Amino acid sequence: MLIRIGFEITVTCPGPVPMLLALSVHSDFAGRVIGSDHVRNISIPNIREYTDGYGNRITRVTAPAGVSTFWSDCIVEVDGQPDEVHPEASQIPLQDLPNETLTYLFASRYCDSDLMGEFAWKKFGQTKEGWSRVQAICDFVHSQVTFGYNFGRPDKTAANVLKEKTGVCRDFAQLAISLCRAMGIPARYTSGYLGDIGVADTGFDDFCAWFEVFLDGRWYTFDARYNVPRVGRVLMVRGHDAADVAMMTSFGTYELTGFRVWSLELADTEDDEALRQSLESRPHPQQRGLGSL
């Protein structure tokens, strides 16, 4: 399956602002990429990239005073299969977990699992360990939390979400992660592209957060917001929680004045060169302004 992914993000700065942008496809992505998924801006000469400790590709840039538009536009190939479902996947005893998974058992800035042990064990302690327990947690979060962009705020923790019962996709993920960790299941935060592929078209694409849990010797994808297997996820970032993978980290003030994301399934009929030419023929946003694809 071919998916065209990209974004246009415009910021207005009163003066030069150094930024870290977590807006590229994750280094673990093994599919074909046609074109470039690097963050671009033709007016800024010194754009650099590094890979952090989680494998996230981070762009370093200093936005100048005034208006700057960053964008990316490429085509990726994914297997076209929905998220895997393995109800038989078992939970690994704590003493047998691989060393590298242990860090995802600890409380973190937004996943305050240390405050949820009593609630989690009372609510889910009678569920079957492993996949069934994680799915029960997802079912609970999905049914109890109301989604709305107006419910998001930068300081909202999982405990806040549990109390307020509202949030955006990152809040669904962080509450589910916290409940899993409270019950001894390694869980990590993930985010990326997830378009309306195989579901009703909402007419609005955005980045989406979900999470991964370690069961039966490997990581599995879960999504407490949608709570159904989805097709076409393109991973961008992983971390303990949203603090590790902020889309934009600025060292100065700016105003977000434009934001647009796309994740569109393409017909798998054209060769790579034709697809590449279709990308190159599209004027960049600094030439045309923010418009339609």
C-alpha positions as CSV (number, residue, x, y, z in Angstrom):
1,M,0.0,0.0,0.0
2,L,1.3,3.5,-1.0
3,I,0.5,6.4,1.3
4,R,1.3,10.0,0.6
5,I,2.3,11.7,3.9
6,G,3.3,15.2,4.7
7,F,2.7,18.4,6.6
8,E,2.9,22.2,6.4
9,I,3.5,24.0,9.6
10,T,3.9,27.8,9.8
11,V,5.2,29.7,12.7
12,T,5.6,33.4,13.4
13,C,8.5,34.4,15.6
14,P,9.3,37.8,17.1
15,G,13.0,37.0,16.8
16,P,15.3,34.0,16.0
17,V,14.1,30.9,17.8
18,P,16.1,27.6,18.0
19,M,13.8,24.6,17.6
20,L,13.9,20.8,17.7
21,L,11.3,19.3,15.4
22,A,10.2,15.6,15.8
23,L,8.5,15.5,12.4
24,S,10.3,12.8,10.4
25,V,9.5,9.1,9.9
26,H,11.1,6.9,12.6
27,S,14.5,5.4,11.9
28,D,13.0,1.9,12.4
29,F,10.6,2.4,9.5
30,A,11.6,-0.4,7.0
31,G,9.2,0.4,4.1
32,R,10.0,2.1,0.8
33,V,10.2,5.9,0.8
34,I,9.7,7.7,-2.4
35,G,10.9,11.3,-2.3
36,S,12.2,12.8,1.0
37,D,10.7,13.0,4.4
38,H,13.2,15.5,5.7
39,V,11.9,18.7,7.2
40,R,12.4,21.4,4.7
41,N,12.5,25.2,4.4
42,I,14.3,26.8,1.5
43,S,14.9,30.1,3.4
44,I,16.8,28.5,6.3
45,P,20.3,27.3,5.2
46,N,21.5,25.4,8.2
47,I,19.0,22.6,8.9
48,R,20.5,19.6,10.7
49,E,19.2,16.2,11.8
50,Y,20.2,13.7,14.5
51,T,18.8,10.5,15.9
52,D,18.0,10.5,19.6
53,G,18.2,7.7,22.1
54,Y,14.8,6.4,21.1
55,G,15.6,6.2,17.4
56,N,13.6,9.4,16.7
57,R,14.9,11.6,13.9
58,I,15.1,15.1,15.2
59,T,15.6,18.2,13.1
60,R,17.6,21.2,14.5
61,V,16.7,24.5,13.1
62,T,16.6,28.2,14.1
63,A,13.5,29.9,12.8
64,P,14.2,33.5,11.9
65,A,12.1,36.5,13.0
66,G,8.9,36.7,10.9
67,V,7.0,33.9,9.2
68,S,8.5,30.5,8.5
69,T,6.9,27.5,6.9
70,F,8.3,24.0,7.4
71,W,7.0,21.1,5.3
72,S,7.6,17.5,4.2
73,D,5.9,15.6,1.4
74,C,6.7,12.0,0.3
75,I,5.2,8.6,-0.4
76,V,5.8,5.6,1.8
77,E,4.9,2.0,1.3
78,V,3.3,0.0,4.1
79,D,2.0,-3.6,4.2
80,G,-1.6,-2.5,4.1
81,Q,-2.5,-4.9,6.9
82,P,-4.5,-3.8,10.0
83,D,-2.8,-3.7,13.5
84,E,-2.0,-7.3,14.6
85,V,-4.3,-8.9,17.1
86,H,-2.9,-11.8,19.2
87,P,-5.2,-12.6,22.1
88,E,-2.9,-15.5,23.1
89,A,0.0,-13.1,23.7
90,S,1.2,-13.7,27.3
91,Q,2.5,-11.3,29.9
92,I,6.2,-11.9,30.8
93,P,6.9,-12.1,34.6
94,L,8.8,-9.0,35.8
95,Q,11.9,-11.0,36.7
96,D,12.1,-12.3,33.1
97,L,11.7,-9.1,31.2
98,P,14.5,-8.0,29.0
99,N,16.6,-5.2,30.5
100,E,15.8,-2.7,27.8
101,T,12.0,-2.9,28.5
102,L,12.3,-2.1,32.2
103,T,12.5,1.6,31.7
104,Y,9.0,1.5,30.3
105,L,7.7,0.3,33.7
106,F,8.5,3.5,35.5
107,A,6.4,6.6,36.0
108,S,7.3,9.5,33.7
109,R,6.3,13.2,33.4
110,Y,2.8,12.6,31.9
111,C,2.4,8.9,32.8
112,D,2.1,9.1,36.5
113,S,1.6,5.4,36.9
114,D,2.9,5.5,40.5
115,L,-0.4,7.1,41.5
116,M,-2.6,4.4,39.8
117,G,-1.5,1.1,41.3
118,E,-4.4,0.8,43.7
119,F,-7.0,1.8,41.1
120,A,-5.5,-0.4,38.4
121,W,-5.3,-3.5,40.4
122,K,-8.8,-3.0,41.8
123,K,-10.2,-2.4,38.3
124,F,-8.3,-4.9,36.2
125,G,-6.8,-7.4,38.8
126,Q,-9.3,-10.1,37.9
127,T,-8.7,-9.9,34.2
128,K,-6.6,-12.5,32.4
129,E,-2.9,-11.5,32.2
130,G,-1.4,-10.6,28.9
131,W,-3.3,-9.4,25.9
132,S,-6.7,-9.7,27.6
133,R,-5.6,-7.4,30.4
134,V,-4.2,-4.7,28.0
135,Q,-7.4,-4.9,25.9
136,A,-9.5,-4.4,29.0
137,I,-7.5,-1.3,29.8
138,C,-8.1,0.0,26.3
139,D,-11.8,-0.8,26.5
140,F,-12.0,1.2,29.7
141,V,-10.1,4.2,28.5
142,H,-12.0,4.3,25.2
143,S,-15.4,4.1,27.0
144,Q,-14.6,6.5,29.8
145,V,-12.7,9.4,28.1
146,T,-14.4,11.8,25.7
147,F,-12.2,13.1,22.8
148,G,-12.1,16.7,21.9
149,Y,-9.4,19.1,20.7
150,N,-10.6,21.7,23.2
151,F,-9.8,19.2,26.0
152,G,-6.1,19.2,25.3
153,R,-3.5,21.1,27.4
154,P,0.2,20.8,27.7
155,D,0.4,20.0,31.4
156,K,-2.3,17.3,31.5
157,T,-1.2,14.0,33.1
158,A,-2.7,10.6,33.0
159,A,-4.1,11.1,36.5
160,N,-5.8,14.3,35.3
161,V,-7.3,12.4,32.4
162,L,-8.6,9.7,34.7
163,K,-10.3,12.3,36.9
164,E,-11.6,14.7,34.1
165,K,-12.5,11.9,31.6
166,T,-11.6,14.1,28.6
167,G,-8.6,14.5,26.4
168,V,-7.0,14.3,23.0
169,C,-5.3,11.2,21.5
170,R,-2.1,11.6,23.5
171,D,-4.2,11.6,26.7
172,F,-6.0,8.4,25.7
173,A,-2.5,6.8,25.1
174,Q,-0.9,8.1,28.3
175,L,-3.7,7.0,30.5
176,A,-3.6,3.5,29.0
177,I,0.2,3.4,29.3
178,S,0.0,4.4,33.0
179,L,-2.5,1.7,33.8
180,C,-0.4,-0.9,32.0
181,R,2.8,0.1,33.8
182,A,0.9,0.1,37.2
183,M,0.2,-3.6,36.5
184,G,3.8,-4.5,35.5
185,I,3.4,-4.4,31.7
186,P,6.0,-2.4,29.8
187,A,4.3,0.3,27.7
188,R,5.7,3.1,25.6
189,Y,4.2,6.2,23.8
190,T,4.2,6.3,20.0
191,S,2.9,8.8,17.5
192,G,2.8,9.3,13.7
193,Y,0.6,9.5,10.7
194,L,-2.8,7.8,10.7
195,G,-5.1,8.7,7.9
196,D,-8.7,7.8,7.3
197,I,-7.9,4.6,5.4
198,G,-10.5,1.8,5.6
199,V,-12.7,4.0,7.8
200,A,-15.2,6.8,7.3
201,D,-13.4,10.0,6.0
202,T,-13.5,12.7,8.6
203,G,-12.2,15.3,6.1
204,F,-9.4,16.2,8.5
205,D,-6.0,14.6,8.8
206,D,-3.7,15.0,11.9
207,F,-0.9,13.3,13.6
208,C,-2.1,10.6,16.0
209,A,-0.8,9.1,19.2
210,W,-1.1,5.4,20.2
211,F,1.0,3.1,22.3
212,E,3.0,-0.2,22.3
213,V,3.2,-2.9,25.0
214,F,5.7,-5.6,25.5
215,L,4.0,-9.1,25.5
216,D,5.3,-12.5,24.7
217,G,8.8,-11.3,23.7
218,R,7.9,-8.4,21.4
219,W,6.1,-5.0,21.1
220,Y,2.5,-4.8,20.0
221,T,0.4,-1.8,18.9
222,F,-2.7,-0.7,20.8
223,D,-4.9,2.4,20.4
224,A,-7.1,3.4,23.2
225,R,-8.7,6.3,21.3
226,Y,-10.0,4.3,18.3
227,N,-9.9,0.9,20.0
228,V,-10.1,-1.0,16.7
229,P,-7.3,-2.3,14.4
230,R,-6.4,0.3,11.9
231,V,-4.6,0.3,8.5
232,G,-1.8,2.7,7.4
233,R,0.0,3.7,10.6
234,V,3.4,5.4,9.8
235,L,5.5,5.7,13.0
236,M,7.3,8.9,13.6
237,V,8.3,8.9,17.3
238,R,8.6,6.7,20.4
239,G,9.3,7.6,24.0
240,H,8.2,7.2,27.6
241,D,5.5,9.8,27.1
242,A,4.8,13.0,25.1
243,A,7.5,14.9,26.9
244,D,10.1,12.7,25.0
245,V,8.6,13.3,21.6
246,A,7.2,16.8,21.4
247,M,6.4,17.7,17.8
248,M,8.0,21.1,18.3
249,T,10.3,22.1,21.1
250,S,11.2,25.8,21.0
251,F,13.8,27.8,23.0
252,G,11.9,31.0,22.6
253,T,8.4,32.3,21.9
254,Y,6.5,31.7,18.6
255,E,2.9,31.7,17.3
256,L,1.6,28.7,15.4
257,T,-0.1,30.3,12.4
258,G,-0.6,27.4,10.1
259,F,-0.9,23.6,10.6
260,R,-1.9,21.0,8.0
261,V,-1.2,17.3,7.8
262,W,-2.1,14.7,5.1
263,S,-2.0,10.9,5.0
264,L,-3.7,9.7,1.8
265,E,-3.8,6.3,0.2
266,L,-2.6,6.2,-3.4
267,A,-3.4,3.8,-6.2
268,D,-0.6,1.3,-6.4
269,T,-0.3,1.6,-10.2
270,E,2.5,4.0,-11.0
271,D,6.2,3.3,-11.0
272,D,8.6,5.1,-8.6
273,E,9.8,7.6,-11.2
274,A,6.3,8.7,-12.0
275,L,5.5,9.1,-8.3
276,R,8.7,11.0,-7.7
277,Q,7.9,13.4,-10.5
278,S,4.4,14.0,-9.1
279,L,6.0,15.1,-5.9
280,E,8.6,17.3,-7.5
281,S,6.0,19.0,-9.7
282,R,4.2,20.4,-6.7
283,P,5.4,23.9,-5.8
284,H,6.7,24.2,-2.3
285,P,4.5,26.3,0.2
286,Q,6.8,29.3,0.2
287,Q,6.1,29.6,-3.5
288,R,2.4,29.0,-3.5
289,G,1.2,29.7,0.0
290,L,-0.8,27.2,1.9
291,G,-3.3,25.6,-0.4
292,S,-4.7,22.3,-1.5
293,L,-2.6,19.3,-2.6
